[in-house]
Amino acid sequence: MPTYNEITLAKELIRFPSITPIDVGVMKFLAKKLTTIGFKCKILEFKDKNSKPVKNLYARLGNAQPNFMFAGHLDVVPPGNLKDWTVKPFSPAIKKNYLIGRGANDMKGAIASWVVAVNNFISSNKKIKGSISLLITGDEEGVAINGTKKVVDYLKKKKEKIDFCLVGEPTNPNKLGEMIKIGRRGSINAELTIIGTQGHVAYPHRANNPSTTLIKILNEIKEIKFDKGTKNFQPTNLEVTKININNTADNVIPGIARAIFNIRFNNKHTSSRLKIRLNRIFKKITKKYKSNFKVEYRVSGEAFLTKPNKTTYMIQNIIKEITKIKPQLSTTGGTSDARFIRKIAPCLEFGLVGKTMHKVDEAVSISDLKKLTKIYSSILENYFK
């Protein structure tokens, strides 16, 4: 059995500049490592005409149930201005007991900890009553079209049963052990276009300014009190992110006005019901102001909650035992690939501290990385007990 160290493996993974959706050989590298442990690996490449191809990995050790899966991603966001970094982002270095490099905590560090934990577990447990699998994508930081979503479809077609999934996203705001994610809010982006009638500003009666209609609509939807939140979720929230009137002249009433907004919604709502509610408002106000509208919706995911069960509480107790902090069961933050996986398995998320993710000098504490390996090892020991 090979000996693995989470620091060394994290460094090796960070050295691959795997900026979404570019693979640069990182999936093949990880598959080779997993094969030496005993996993059967399949690299799955998906593509379609409107997006770039993406490599993903599904690996499984064993054939029996239950099948405990770890999910994560090897793609990273661009490093930004290289001059702002104190190290080269893809040449990881340790400074003051922190490993610095792009992907250190989002989430190559957690993947390294999981692989080391699995290796340690099967070194001391030659026969496990069940299977361990990994679903690793290269499209989590991007459009998420050819990543986990399509791997989940592939697993469904293959009738691959997943009994529980642990997603290794960085869930902790400040200290390791603070937070487990047991669900996520849904997310809708909408691009609303109001069509009026262009004309001269001195003759407003001959025109119909779409900005008037747009402002009325934005005021009304921003004032909506969708709900007061729930036991597990924050209140649903709408934020306007862009307003655009592409007008190059100061004496012309524009013909078109656009706005983009996002709704983060809890499990009191579905995207389809929210769309119906919004469309009613758009129709009412555009009719009043004698204009027209077009709207394009992009749904990133529906709200979901994994009801805490004995596995959730087992993981919570292990984290408390190792970190001396009882983790909060939370649904805060953005979306993650758990929104796809929850269709085939109950899942929760626990990983490193996300304080520096996507930032210059992204870093992970060496101590946290080692503790995470202990947590993952203990989860495996208890799950397959």
N, C-alpha and C positions, 0 to 999 in steps of 0.2 A: 504494500500500500504506500503510495507516495506521501511525503510530508509537505504540508502546505502551511504557509504563514499569511495571515490576512493583510499585513502591511506590504509584503512582497507582491502578493497577487493584486492588491489594489493599485500599486505602482505600475505593474505590468498592463493592467487594463486602462489606466489613465494615459499611458504612452500612445495608445491608439487615438488619433484625432477624429473620433467617430461623431462628427457633427451631423445632426439629422439631415437627410436620411442616409448619409455616407457610411458605409460599413468598414472600409479599410482593413478587412480581415479579422476584426475583433470577434465576430461570431464563431468563425473557424477556430480561433485561438481558444475561446472558452470551451467549445465543443471538444477539442483535443484534451483539455484539462479534465473535463467531466468523463470522457471515455476512459482515461487512466484510472479513475475511481471505480468505474463499472457501469456508468450510464450508457444507455442507447440514445444516440443523439440524431435529430433530424433538423437540418437547416431548411427553413421554409421561406421561399422568396415569393412575394406577392407584388403585383403591379396592375395598374389600369391606365387607360389612355389619358386621364387628366392628372395623374400624379406619378412621382418617381418611384421606381422599384425599391422595396425594402426587404432586407434579410431579417429573419426571426429565427429563434431556436426553441424547439421543444425537446426536452431530455427527460428520460424516465429510468429509474433504477428499481427493478422488481416488476412483477406482473399482478400481484395480489392487491386486494382492497384492505384497508382504506388507502387512498392515494392522496398524500399531503403535498400540495404544490406551493412553490415559491415563485412569485412573479416580479419582474422588474424590467429595467431598460438599460441598454448600453449606449444609447445615443445621448449626446449632450448638446447644450446650446453653444453658439459661437462665443469665443473668449472675449470679444470686444477689442479695445485698444491694448495691444500687447505691451506697450510702454508703461501702462498702469500696473502691470503685474510685477511682483518682486521675484517671481520665478517664471520660466517659460511654462505656459499653461499645460503643455503636453510633455513636459519634462519634470515630473513630480519631484518635490524635495521636502524634507522634514525640517521644520524650523520651530523651535520652542515647543516641541512635543505636539506639533500639528503637521499633518500631511497636507501639502498644498498642491492643487492641480485641478483642472477642469473635470468635473464629475466626481470629485473626492467624496462629497456627501449626496450628490444627486445623479446617479446612485451607484456608482461603481464600487464604492466602499462597502455598501451593504451587500452587494453581490459577492464580493470577496469574502466577507464574513460568513455568508450562507454556505459558500462552497467549502470553506475551512470547517465550519460546523458539521456539515454532512460528512466530510472526510473523517473527522474525529469520531462521529457517531457510528459510522459503519466499521471503523477500525476496531471499536470495542463491542460492536453488536454484529456478529457475522451473519446472523439470520434475523431479518426484521419481518414482523407480521404486517406486511403491507408494501406500499411503494412510496418513493419520493420522486417528485418531478419538478422541473423548472420550465417556466414560460418566460423567455427573454426576448424583448422586442427592440427594434432599432428605429421606432417611429412614435415614441411617447411624447417627445418634445415638439413634434411637428403636427401635421394635419391628422394623424392617427387614423388614416384610411387603410393602409396596407400593413398595419401592425397587429396589436393584440386582438382587435376586432375580428380580423380574418383568421388569426390562429384559433380563436374561440370557435368560429364557424367550422374550421378544419377538425377540431377536437370533437365537436358535436357530430359531424359526419362520420368520424371514425368510431363513434360511440365510446370515446375515452371518458371514463367517469372520474371526476375530481371531487373528493369528499370535503376538503377544506383548502382554502388558499390564503397564504400570507403574502401580502404585497409589501416590498421593502422600501417604499418611498420614505423620505425624511419627514417624519411626523412630529418631531419634537421642536417647539418654538425656541427654547433656550437651553434646556438640560435633558440629557438622555433619561428617558423614563417618564417624562411628563404626560405624554399623550399617545393613545391608540385611536386610529380612525376606524369607526364602525359603520360609516356611511358617508355619502357626499351629497351636496345639493345638486340639483339639475342646473343646466345652463343653456340659455337661448340667446343668440345674437340675432338682431333684426336690422335690416337696412330698409328704411322707409323713404320713398320718393314721392314728393307732392308735385303734381303737374298743374300749373296755372296758365296764365296767358301773358306773354312778354309784351312790353309797351314802353312808352315814354313816361318818365316820372312826372312831367308836367300835365299829362293827360291820364290820370289813374283810372278814370271811368271807362277807358278803352282797354284796360289791362286787368289782370287778376293776379295779385302778388301771392305766390305760393308760400312765402315766408310767414305770412299772417296765419295761414292754415296750419303750417308746421309748428309755429310757436304755440298755438292753441292746443294742438294735439300733445306736444311735449309737456306742456303745463299740466294737462289732464292726466296723462299716464304717470307722470312723476309724483302726482298727489295721491295715487292709488295706495290704499293701505290693504295690501293683499291678505295679510294675516298677522297674528301677534307672535308667530313662532310656535314651536311645540316643545315637548320635553327634551327631544334630541336635536332639534334644529333651530337655527336662527330664523328671524322673520325673513320672508321673501323680499328681495330688494331689486329695484330697477335703477340702472345708471345710464345716462346719456353719455356716450364716449366721443361722438363726432357730430358736428353740424357743418354742412357744406353748401354754399351757394356760389357756384362757379361763374361769377359775373365780373367781367373785366372793365365795365364802364359804370361810372357813377350816376349817369343820367338815364339808365335803363332799368325798368322793373324786370326782374328775372322771370324766366318761364318755368324753371325747375328749382326745387330746394330738397336737400337730402339730410337725413340724420341716421346715425347708427346708435343703437342702445343694446344693453345686455341685461338680462334678468337672471339672477341666481335664486332658484326657487326650492322650497322644501317639499316634503312628501305629502303636503295637503293639495298639491297641484300636479298636473301633467302638462307637458309642453303643448299638447293638442288643445286642452281646455284654455290655456293661457292665450294661445293664438286666436281662438274664437272670441275671447273677451276683448282682445286688442283690436281685432278686425271690426268689431261692432263700433268701437270708438272712432276708428279711422273713417268708417262709412258715415257715421253721424256728423262728424265735423266737416269732412270734405263736401258732404251734401249741403250743409248750411252755408259754406263759403264758395259753393259752385266750382269746386276743383276736383281733381281725380287723384288717386294714389296707386302706387305699386309697393308691395312689400315682399322682401325675401328673408326667410327665416333659415337659420342654421342651428340645429339642435346638437350641442356637444354631448349631452347625456341627460337622462332622467334622474330625479332624486331617488336615492335608495338607502335602505337601512338594513344592516345585518343584525337581526335581533340577537343580543348577547346570549350565548349558550355556554355549556361547560368548557368548551375549548377557549372561548373568549376569556372566561374567568381564570382558567389555568394559565393562559398567557399573561394576563394582568398580574397574577400572583408571582409568576416567575420574574417579571420585570421589576416588581416591587422588591422582591428578595435580593436581586442583584444590584439594583440602582439605589435602593432605600427610598424610592419615590413611588407612590401609588398612582399609576397613570390614569388620567381622565379619559373616559370613553367619549369621543368627540366626532362631530361631522363638519367641523369648520374647514375653511380653505377652499381651494379651487377644485377642479376635476382631476381624476386620475384614471388609469386603466382598469381600476376596480369596477368602473361603470360597465365594462364589457364582461369581465370575469364573473360578476355577480349573477349573470344569466345562466351560468353552469355550476356555480358552487357558492356556498357561503364564504365570505372573505372579510378579512380585516387588514389594516395597514399598520406596520411598525418598522421604523428604521432609525436613521441617525438624526442629528440636530440640523434643521434646515436654515439656520441663521445666515449662512453665506452662499446658499444655492443661487446660481445664475449671476453671482457677483464676481468682481475681480478678486483674485486670491481666494477662490473657493477652497475651504479647508475643513478637515475633520480632525478632532482630537484623537491621538493615538490610543489614549485610555478608553475613549468611547468605542473605538473600532474593536478593541479587544473585549470590552464588556458586551458589545453586540454579538460577537461570536459566542460568548458564554450563554447569552440569552437564547440565541438560535439553537445552540447545542442542547440546552435544557428543555426547550420546546419540543425538540425531536424525541428526547429521552422520555418525556412525559406523555407525548401523544401516542407513541408506540409501546407504552408500558404494558 
